[in-house]
Amino acid sequence: MQFPKVRLRRLRHSEGLRRLIRETHLSVDHFVMPLFVVEGKGVRRPIASLPGHFHLSVDELVKEAMEVRHLGIPAILLFGVPDRKDPQGSGAYAKEGLIQRAVRAIKEEMQDLVVATDVCLCAYTSHGHCGIVEEGPGNEFWVHNDKTLDVLAKTALSQAEAGSDLVCPSDMMDGRVGAIRKALDEGGFSHLPIMSYSCKYASSLYGPFREAAHSAPSFGDRTTYQMDPANAQEAIREMRQDLEEGADILMVKPALPYLDILSRAKREFGVPLAAYQVSGEFAMVKSAAQTGTLDEDKVKLELLLSIKRAGADILITYFAKEIAQLLQEEARKTGQRREQEAKPALSVKGTPLKVKG
Protein backbone atom coordinates (compact mmCIF):
# COMPACT_ATOMS: atom_id res chain seq x y z
CA MET A 1 0.00 0.00 0.00
CA GLN A 2 1.21 3.46 -0.90
CA PHE A 3 0.52 7.08 0.00
CA PRO A 4 -2.09 8.50 0.61
CA LYS A 5 -3.44 5.39 2.36
CA VAL A 6 -0.13 4.88 4.13
CA ARG A 7 0.89 7.93 6.15
CA LEU A 8 3.77 7.15 8.49
CA ARG A 9 3.36 10.52 10.18
CA ARG A 10 0.10 9.34 11.77
CA LEU A 11 2.01 7.62 14.55
CA ARG A 12 4.13 10.72 15.22
CA HIS A 13 1.13 12.97 15.83
CA SER A 14 1.46 13.16 19.61
CA GLU A 15 4.03 12.43 22.29
CA GLY A 16 1.83 9.60 23.57
CA LEU A 17 1.80 7.88 20.17
CA ARG A 18 5.52 8.39 19.76
CA ARG A 19 6.11 6.78 23.16
CA LEU A 20 3.89 3.83 22.25
CA ILE A 21 6.00 2.81 19.25
CA ARG A 22 9.43 3.98 20.43
CA GLU A 23 11.94 1.22 19.62
CA THR A 24 14.99 2.26 21.62
CA HIS A 25 15.13 3.44 25.22
CA LEU A 26 17.92 4.76 27.41
CA SER A 27 18.14 3.41 30.93
CA VAL A 28 20.68 3.93 33.69
CA ASP A 29 20.71 0.13 33.96
CA HIS A 30 23.07 0.06 30.98
CA PHE A 31 25.49 2.85 31.99
CA VAL A 32 29.10 2.51 33.11
CA MET A 33 30.87 5.56 34.57
CA PRO A 34 34.65 5.90 33.99
CA LEU A 35 36.61 7.24 36.98
CA PHE A 36 40.26 8.22 37.44
CA VAL A 37 42.15 7.32 40.63
CA VAL A 38 45.29 9.10 41.87
CA GLU A 39 47.55 8.92 44.91
CA GLY A 40 47.06 11.07 47.97
CA LYS A 41 44.20 11.89 50.30
CA GLY A 42 41.38 14.37 49.94
CA VAL A 43 42.26 14.89 46.26
CA ARG A 44 39.45 15.98 43.95
CA ARG A 45 41.26 17.76 41.14
CA PRO A 46 39.33 18.88 38.02
CA ILE A 47 40.45 17.38 34.71
CA ALA A 48 40.66 20.28 32.28
CA SER A 49 40.15 18.13 29.20
CA LEU A 50 37.06 16.41 30.67
CA PRO A 51 34.76 19.06 32.19
CA GLY A 52 32.91 17.74 35.23
CA HIS A 53 35.41 14.91 35.82
CA PHE A 54 38.14 14.69 38.42
CA HIS A 55 41.32 12.99 39.51
CA LEU A 56 40.20 11.33 42.73
CA SER A 57 42.21 9.96 45.62
CA VAL A 58 40.91 6.67 46.99
CA ASP A 59 38.88 8.31 49.76
CA GLU A 60 37.25 10.73 47.31
CA LEU A 61 36.71 7.92 44.84
CA VAL A 62 34.58 6.07 47.39
CA LYS A 63 32.41 9.17 47.81
CA GLU A 64 32.04 9.51 44.04
CA ALA A 65 31.17 5.83 43.70
CA MET A 66 28.44 6.27 46.31
CA GLU A 67 26.98 9.16 44.31
CA VAL A 68 27.08 7.09 41.13
CA ARG A 69 25.23 4.26 42.89
CA HIS A 70 22.69 6.73 44.32
CA LEU A 71 21.85 7.79 40.75
CA GLY A 72 21.07 4.17 39.91
CA ILE A 73 24.11 3.61 37.69
CA PRO A 74 25.13 -0.03 38.24
CA ALA A 75 28.83 0.08 37.32
CA ILE A 76 32.03 2.11 37.28
CA LEU A 77 35.22 1.55 35.25
CA LEU A 78 38.44 2.42 37.08
CA PHE A 79 41.63 3.86 35.58
CA GLY A 80 44.73 4.32 37.69
CA VAL A 81 46.95 7.38 37.33
CA PRO A 82 50.03 6.44 39.42
CA ASP A 83 52.86 8.72 40.49
CA ARG A 84 55.55 6.12 39.82
CA LYS A 85 56.18 4.36 36.51
CA ASP A 86 58.78 1.95 35.17
CA PRO A 87 59.50 0.26 31.82
CA GLN A 88 57.68 -2.96 32.86
CA GLY A 89 54.57 -1.27 34.27
CA SER A 90 54.96 -3.18 37.54
CA GLY A 91 52.58 -0.87 39.39
CA ALA A 92 49.72 -2.36 37.37
CA TYR A 93 49.88 -5.69 39.21
CA ALA A 94 51.28 -4.64 42.60
CA LYS A 95 49.24 -5.98 45.52
CA GLU A 96 49.18 -2.49 47.02
CA GLY A 97 48.83 -0.81 43.66
CA LEU A 98 46.53 2.15 43.15
CA ILE A 99 43.67 0.23 41.51
CA GLN A 100 43.96 -2.68 43.93
CA ARG A 101 43.60 -0.34 46.93
CA ALA A 102 40.77 1.53 45.24
CA VAL A 103 38.79 -1.64 44.56
CA ARG A 104 39.17 -2.86 48.13
CA ALA A 105 38.08 0.51 49.52
CA ILE A 106 34.95 0.60 47.38
CA LYS A 107 34.02 -2.98 48.16
CA GLU A 108 34.37 -2.34 51.90
CA GLU A 109 31.64 0.30 51.59
CA MET A 110 29.34 -1.16 48.93
CA GLN A 111 29.09 -4.65 47.52
CA ASP A 112 26.30 -4.05 45.04
CA LEU A 113 28.13 -1.58 42.77
CA VAL A 114 29.86 -3.34 39.87
CA VAL A 115 33.53 -2.36 39.87
CA ALA A 116 35.16 -2.92 36.48
CA THR A 117 38.91 -2.49 36.14
CA ASP A 118 40.91 -1.57 33.08
CA VAL A 119 43.70 -4.06 32.32
CA CYS A 120 46.46 -2.25 30.48
CA LEU A 121 50.00 -1.01 31.10
CA CYS A 122 50.09 2.38 29.33
CA ALA A 123 49.47 4.44 32.50
CA TYR A 124 52.09 2.44 34.41
CA THR A 125 54.96 2.29 31.91
CA SER A 126 57.54 5.05 31.71
CA HIS A 127 57.35 4.92 27.89
CA GLY A 128 53.53 5.09 27.78
CA HIS A 129 52.98 2.06 25.57
CA CYS A 130 50.48 -0.69 26.38
CA GLY A 131 53.04 -3.48 26.69
CA ILE A 132 56.66 -4.45 27.19
CA VAL A 133 58.91 -2.49 24.82
CA GLU A 134 62.04 -4.08 23.36
CA GLU A 135 64.50 -3.27 20.63
CA GLY A 136 63.61 -4.94 17.36
CA PRO A 137 65.82 -6.46 14.66
CA GLY A 138 66.20 -3.13 12.87
CA ASN A 139 67.20 -1.27 16.06
CA GLU A 140 63.67 0.13 16.29
CA PHE A 141 61.64 -0.20 19.47
CA TRP A 142 58.45 -2.22 19.39
CA VAL A 143 55.90 -3.71 21.80
CA HIS A 144 56.64 -7.39 22.44
CA ASN A 145 53.27 -9.14 22.26
CA ASP A 146 53.94 -12.44 24.05
CA LYS A 147 56.04 -11.03 26.89
CA THR A 148 53.24 -8.55 27.56
CA LEU A 149 50.70 -11.34 28.00
CA ASP A 150 52.27 -12.53 31.24
CA VAL A 151 52.14 -9.04 32.75
CA LEU A 152 48.53 -8.52 31.67
CA ALA A 153 47.52 -11.85 33.19
CA LYS A 154 49.24 -10.93 36.47
CA THR A 155 47.48 -7.57 36.44
CA ALA A 156 44.03 -9.08 35.89
CA LEU A 157 44.62 -11.66 38.62
CA SER A 158 45.75 -9.01 41.11
CA GLN A 159 42.61 -6.98 40.36
CA ALA A 160 40.45 -10.06 40.84
CA GLU A 161 42.12 -10.76 44.19
CA ALA A 162 41.36 -7.16 45.24
CA GLY A 163 37.65 -7.68 44.48
CA SER A 164 37.12 -6.52 40.89
CA ASP A 165 33.79 -7.68 39.43
CA LEU A 166 34.80 -7.37 35.79
CA VAL A 167 38.27 -7.21 34.23
CA CYS A 168 38.63 -5.28 30.99
CA PRO A 169 41.76 -5.78 28.86
CA SER A 170 42.27 -2.74 26.61
CA ASP A 171 45.83 -3.34 25.40
CA MET A 172 45.05 -5.03 22.05
CA MET A 173 47.76 -7.70 22.34
CA ASP A 174 46.97 -10.91 20.46
CA GLY A 175 46.01 -13.74 22.81
CA ARG A 176 45.53 -11.62 25.92
CA VAL A 177 41.97 -12.79 26.62
CA GLY A 178 43.11 -16.41 26.63
CA ALA A 179 46.07 -15.62 28.89
CA ILE A 180 43.85 -13.72 31.33
CA ARG A 181 41.16 -16.41 31.30
CA LYS A 182 43.76 -19.06 32.10
CA ALA A 183 45.24 -17.01 34.96
CA LEU A 184 41.82 -16.28 36.45
CA ASP A 185 40.68 -19.89 36.22
CA GLU A 186 43.86 -21.23 37.77
CA GLY A 187 43.70 -18.57 40.47
CA GLY A 188 40.22 -19.58 41.59
CA PHE A 189 38.30 -16.90 39.67
CA SER A 190 36.59 -18.97 37.00
CA HIS A 191 33.38 -17.09 37.84
CA LEU A 192 34.85 -13.67 37.00
CA PRO A 193 33.80 -12.27 33.58
CA ILE A 194 36.03 -10.55 31.04
CA MET A 195 34.88 -7.52 29.06
CA SER A 196 37.35 -7.31 26.21
CA TYR A 197 38.16 -4.16 24.26
CA SER A 198 37.87 -6.42 21.24
CA CYS A 199 38.15 -3.82 18.51
CA LYS A 200 39.88 -0.77 19.88
CA TYR A 201 40.71 1.48 16.97
CA ALA A 202 43.81 3.65 16.66
CA SER A 203 41.55 6.67 16.91
CA SER A 204 42.31 10.37 17.09
CA LEU A 205 39.55 10.76 19.70
CA TYR A 206 41.55 9.62 22.75
CA GLY A 207 43.37 12.90 23.41
CA PRO A 208 41.46 14.06 26.50
CA PHE A 209 41.74 10.60 28.08
CA ARG A 210 45.50 10.44 27.51
CA GLU A 211 45.83 13.81 29.20
CA ALA A 212 43.67 12.64 32.10
CA ALA A 213 45.45 9.29 32.49
CA HIS A 214 48.95 10.64 31.73
CA SER A 215 49.26 7.76 29.28
CA ALA A 216 50.42 9.24 25.96
CA PRO A 217 53.30 7.24 24.40
CA SER A 218 56.68 8.95 24.69
CA PHE A 219 57.64 7.83 21.18
CA GLY A 220 55.80 6.57 18.13
CA ASP A 221 52.14 5.71 18.25
CA ARG A 222 49.91 2.67 18.80
CA THR A 223 49.05 1.83 15.21
CA THR A 224 51.04 -1.43 15.35
CA TYR A 225 48.62 -2.93 17.88
CA GLN A 226 45.41 -0.90 17.82
CA MET A 227 43.09 -1.37 14.85
CA ASP A 228 43.20 0.51 11.56
CA PRO A 229 40.07 2.74 11.32
CA ALA A 230 39.67 1.66 7.69
CA ASN A 231 38.98 -2.00 8.59
CA ALA A 232 35.66 -3.64 9.43
CA GLN A 233 36.16 -7.32 8.61
CA GLU A 234 39.24 -7.35 10.82
CA ALA A 235 37.07 -6.17 13.72
CA ILE A 236 34.85 -9.22 13.31
CA ARG A 237 37.93 -11.45 13.36
CA GLU A 238 39.17 -9.76 16.54
CA MET A 239 35.80 -10.28 18.21
CA ARG A 240 35.50 -13.89 17.15
CA GLN A 241 38.99 -14.63 18.45
CA ASP A 242 38.21 -13.01 21.82
CA LEU A 243 35.03 -15.06 22.16
CA GLU A 244 36.92 -18.24 21.39
CA GLU A 245 39.48 -17.32 24.07
CA GLY A 246 36.81 -16.80 26.72
CA ALA A 247 35.56 -13.20 26.56
CA ASP A 248 32.09 -12.70 28.05
CA ILE A 249 31.41 -9.17 26.78
CA LEU A 250 32.81 -7.60 23.61
CA MET A 251 33.52 -3.90 23.23
CA VAL A 252 33.78 -1.45 20.36
CA LYS A 253 35.85 1.69 20.97
CA PRO A 254 35.21 4.49 20.02
CA ALA A 255 31.44 4.29 19.68
CA LEU A 256 29.96 6.90 17.35
CA PRO A 257 32.39 6.63 14.38
CA TYR A 258 31.99 2.83 14.44
CA LEU A 259 28.23 2.29 14.63
CA ASP A 260 28.51 0.00 11.60
CA ILE A 261 30.84 -2.25 13.61
CA LEU A 262 28.43 -2.29 16.56
CA SER A 263 25.50 -3.20 14.35
CA ARG A 264 27.40 -5.90 12.51
CA ALA A 265 28.76 -7.39 15.75
CA LYS A 266 25.28 -7.61 17.26
CA ARG A 267 23.99 -9.46 14.20
CA GLU A 268 27.05 -11.68 13.92
CA PHE A 269 27.47 -12.78 17.54
CA GLY A 270 24.38 -11.94 19.60
CA VAL A 271 26.46 -11.64 22.79
CA PRO A 272 26.54 -8.78 25.31
CA LEU A 273 28.10 -5.84 23.52
CA ALA A 274 29.61 -2.72 25.05
CA ALA A 275 30.39 0.59 23.38
CA TYR A 276 32.79 3.17 24.77
CA GLN A 277 31.76 6.75 24.05
CA VAL A 278 35.29 8.04 24.36
CA SER A 279 36.75 11.24 25.75
CA GLY A 280 36.97 12.98 22.37
CA GLU A 281 33.29 12.35 21.69
CA PHE A 282 32.48 13.80 25.11
CA ALA A 283 34.77 16.80 24.68
CA MET A 284 33.36 17.75 21.27
CA VAL A 285 29.83 17.94 22.63
CA LYS A 286 30.98 19.96 25.65
CA SER A 287 32.94 22.36 23.45
CA ALA A 288 30.07 22.91 21.03
CA ALA A 289 27.66 23.43 23.91
CA GLN A 290 29.92 26.05 25.50
CA THR A 291 29.83 28.12 22.29
CA GLY A 292 26.07 27.76 22.04
CA THR A 293 26.34 25.83 18.78
CA LEU A 294 24.46 22.78 20.12
CA ASP A 295 21.83 22.03 22.76
CA GLU A 296 23.97 19.82 25.00
CA ASP A 297 21.20 17.82 26.67
CA LYS A 298 19.42 17.00 23.42
CA VAL A 299 22.64 16.11 21.61
CA LYS A 300 24.06 13.77 24.24
CA LEU A 301 20.71 11.97 24.51
CA GLU A 302 20.55 11.61 20.72
CA LEU A 303 24.10 10.30 20.49
CA LEU A 304 23.61 7.70 23.20
CA LEU A 305 20.31 6.61 21.65
CA SER A 306 22.08 6.10 18.33
CA ILE A 307 24.76 3.95 19.98
CA LYS A 308 22.10 1.91 21.76
CA ARG A 309 20.06 1.58 18.56
CA ALA A 310 23.12 0.28 16.71
CA GLY A 311 23.31 -2.67 19.10
CA ALA A 312 25.16 -1.68 22.28
CA ASP A 313 23.87 -3.30 25.46
CA ILE A 314 26.34 -1.46 27.71
CA LEU A 315 27.14 2.24 27.37
CA ILE A 316 30.46 3.38 28.82
CA THR A 317 30.18 7.16 28.82
CA TYR A 318 31.52 10.23 30.60
CA PHE A 319 27.95 11.52 30.39
CA ALA A 320 26.65 8.73 32.66
CA LYS A 321 25.92 10.89 35.71
CA GLU A 322 24.52 13.76 33.65
CA ILE A 323 22.19 11.47 31.67
CA ALA A 324 21.09 9.69 34.85
CA GLN A 325 20.14 13.05 36.33
CA LEU A 326 18.30 14.01 33.13
CA LEU A 327 16.36 10.74 33.15
CA GLN A 328 15.48 11.22 36.82
CA GLU A 329 14.22 14.74 36.11
CA GLU A 330 12.20 13.55 33.13
CA ALA A 331 10.66 10.76 35.23
CA ARG A 332 9.78 13.31 37.92
CA LYS A 333 8.12 15.63 35.39
CA THR A 334 6.23 12.73 33.82
CA GLY A 335 5.02 11.63 37.25
CA GLN A 336 3.84 15.15 38.06
CA ARG A 337 2.07 15.45 34.72
CA ARG A 338 0.25 12.14 35.19
CA GLU A 339 -0.69 13.13 38.73
CA GLN A 340 -2.17 16.38 37.46
CA GLU A 341 -4.08 14.56 34.72
CA ALA A 342 -5.52 12.12 37.27
CA LYS A 343 -6.69 14.83 39.70
CA PRO A 344 -10.19 15.62 38.32
CA ALA A 345 -12.73 13.37 40.06
CA LEU A 346 -14.87 11.02 38.01
CA SER A 347 -18.30 12.53 37.52
CA VAL A 348 -21.65 12.00 35.84
CA LYS A 349 -23.20 15.20 34.48
CA GLY A 350 -20.95 17.27 36.78
CA THR A 351 -21.66 15.23 39.94
CA PRO A 352 -18.49 13.68 41.45
CA LEU A 353 -18.67 9.92 41.80
CA LYS A 354 -17.97 8.43 45.22
CA VAL A 355 -16.09 5.18 45.04
CA LYS A 356 -16.46 2.81 48.01
CA GLY A 357 -13.43 0.96 49.32
N, C-alpha and C positions, 0 to 999 in steps of 0.2 A: 504494500500500500504506500502511496506517495502523497505529498502535500497536494491539496489542503486537508485531506482526511487525517494525515499524520502531522501533528504539530508538537514537536518535542518541547517547545516552550511551555506547554500546558502544565507540566510538572515542576516548573520553576516559578510559578505564579505567586507563591507565598512562601514565607520562611518555613511554615509547617509542612508544606508539600516537599520543599527541598530537604528538610530533615528526614522525612519519611523514606526517601530514596537515596539518601547519602551513602556512598559506598565505602568511604574511608574515614576513619575517626582517629583523632589523637587522644591518647590517654597517658597519664603519668605512669601507668603500669609498665610502659615500654621504654621509659627514659633511664639513661645512665649519665651521671654527672661526673665529669673529669675534675680532679683536684690535685694540687701541687703541694708537696710536703718538703719543708726545709728544716735545717737544724735550728736549735735555739728554743726559747721559751717566750710565750706571749707575742710571737711574731705573727702579724697579719698585714703583710706588705702588698700594696696594690701592684698588679702586673700591668704595666703601661700598654702593652700590645694587646691585652685582653681585658677591656673595660668591665668592671664588676667582678673580676677574679683576683685571687690573692695567692701569694706564697704564704703557706700556713705552717707554723711549728706544730708539733704533734698535739699539744694541748689545745691549740686553736682549731686544728683539724677535727678533733672530736666534737667541738662545739658546732662546727660547720656541718659535720655529718649528721648531728642531731637535727639541725634545721632542715637539711635535705630530707631526712626521714619524716619530719613533721609535715612537709609538703606532700607526702605520699609517694615520693620518688623511691623506688625499691633498691637502687644500686648506685654505687660510686665506683670510679676507676682511678686508682692512685698512681701518681708519677712522683718519683723521688728526685729531688734536686740537691745532691750532697755537696758538702764543702770540699771533701777530699776525693781526688780521682787518681787512677793509675792506669798504665797501659792495658792491664788485664781486666779492668772493671771489677775488682774484687769486692768493692762495696755493695755490689748488686746482690751477692749471696751471703754476706756476713750475717751471722746470727743476730747481732745487735745493729744491723744495718738500719737505715732510715725507714724504709718501707716495712721491714719486719717489726720494728718498734711501733710504727703507726698502726699496723693491722692489729697488733695485740691490744693497743690502747683503745681502739674503736670497739673491738670485740668484748673488752671488759665492761663497756658501757651499754652496748646494744648488740644482741645476737641476731636480730631479725633483719638488719640492713645487709644487703649483699655487698661484700667488699671484693671488688675485682682488682687484680694487680697486673700492671704492665711488666712483661718479661722481655727486657732488652738491656743492652750494655751502653748505649750511646751517652746517657747522662752520667755514667760512672767511669768511662774511659777518658784518659787525658787527651786522646786524639779525636774524640767525638764520634767515632764510627761505631756501628752496631755489633761488632765482633772483634776477634783477635786479629790484629794487624801484623803482617810479616812482610819481609822483603821478597819480592818475586824473582823469577829467573832473569828478568831484564832490568834488575835493580830498582824496579818500581815497587811501591808498597801496595798491598792488596789485603782484603779481609779473607782470612783463612776459614773456609766454611766449616770443615769437620772439627777443627780444634775449638771453634766457637760453640759447637753443640754441647760439649761437656759442661761449659760454663753456664749456658742457658738452662740445662737440665738441673744443675746445682742451684741456680737462682730460683727456678720454679719450685723445687723441693723445699728450699728454705722459706719461701713465701707460704707454701702449704703448711709447713710446720708452725708458722706464726699464726695461722688461722684464716688465710685467704679462702674465699668461697669460689673463686673463678680465676684461673691463671690465663694470661693473654699474651702470647708471644707475638712481638711486633717487628722482629729483626729481619725477617725474610731470608733466613738461611735455609737451604734445602735440607729436609730431614729433621727439622727441629721439633715438629709436633711428635714424631715417633720417639725421638730421644727424651722429650719431656714426659710423654705417656709412660714410657718404660721406667723412668726414674720415679714417677709418682706411684705407679703400681708396685714397684719393688719397695718403696718407702712406706707402704701402707695407706696410700691415698688413691686407691682405684676408684673411689666414689667421686673424686674431684673432677669437675669438667674443665675442658680447655676451650677457650674462645680464641680462635686463631685469626690473626690479621692475614687472611689467606691471600688476598690480592691488594697489597699496599703499593700504590703507584708512586713513582719518583716525581711527585707533584711539586709545583711551585707554590702551593697553598699552605705549606707548613711553617712559614716564617715566624708568625707570632708564637707558635708553640716552641720552636727552637730557642727563641729569646726567653720564653718563660722557663723552659727546662734546662737552659744553658747547655744545649746538646748539639749545636752546629758542628759539623766536622771541621777539623783544623786544616785539612788539605783535601783536595779532590771533592767528589760528591758521592752520592749513594746509587748512582745509576747502574752499577755492576751487580747490585743485589735487589734493589727495589724495581718494580715493574715499569716497563716502557708504556707511557700513556697511549701509545698508538695501538696497543694490542688488547684484543678481547678474547680470542680463543685461548691464549696463554693463561688468562685469568681462570678460565674453566678448568684447565689442566692443573693449575695451582690448587684450586678448591678441591678437585677430585683427589689429588694426592694427599691433601691434609685430612680429608675424610677417611681415606684408606689408612692413614697413620694414627687415627684416633681422635680427631677434632670433633667436638660436640656442637659448636657454633662456628659458623664462618662469618668473616667480616670483609666488607668492601670499604676502602679508604683511599681518597676522600669519597664523599657521598654524592653531592649534586652533579659534578661533571661525569659521573659514572653510573647514572641511573640505568643505562642500558645493561651494564654488568649486573646490577642488582636484579633487574627483571629477568634476565636470562638465567641467573643463578637460582632464583626461586623456582622457575619452570624446570630447570635441569635437575635440581637436587631435592627440593621440597624439605629442607632441613631448616632449623632456626638460623636466621640470617640477621646479622648486625650491620649497621651502616654508621660510619663515623663522620659526622658533620664537623669538619676540621677547623682549626683556628683561623685560617684564611677566609673560609666561608663566613664564619662568625664576624671577623673584623671588617669585611666588606659591607655587611649589613649595618654594623654599628657606625661605620664611617659615613655611609650614605644617609643614615638617619640623622646624624649630627649636622649635616649640611641641609637637611630638610628635603632632600631629593626623594626619599622613600618614607612611607609610613612603616616604622619599624615593627610594630606589633602585627600588622597585617602581613608583612613580608615574611617574617620568621615563621608564622603559622603556615603560610602558603608553601614555603620551602620544605618544612618538616612534613606537611601533608603529601607533597610530591615524592619525598623519599619513602614514606610509608606506603604510598600507592604503588611505587615501583617494586615493592616486595620486602622491605625491611621489617623485621619483627621487633628489633631492638634499635633504639635511636640513641647513639652516644652524641651528646650535644652540649656545648657551652651555654646554650639557651635553656637548659633543663629547668632550673629554678624559675626563670622568668616565665616560661610557658606554663609551668605548674601553677604559678600565681595567677596568670591570665585565665587558665581553665577554672581555677577556684572562683575567681571573680565572675566569670560567665555563668558558672553553676549557681552562684548566689543570686545573680540578676534573674536568671531563669526561674529559680525558686520563688523569688519575690513576685515576678510577673504572674506565675501560675496561682500564687496565693491571692493576688489581687483579682484575678479572673474568677476565682472560686468564691469570692466574698458575697456577691449578691445571693440572698436566700431564694430557694425555690418558691415559686408562687403560682397561683391560679387566679387569673384576672386580677392581679395586683394584691392578692391576699397571701401572705407568707405561709408556707406549709410547715406544720410542726411534725417532726419525725420522731416517733417514740423509739426509745432504746439508743 
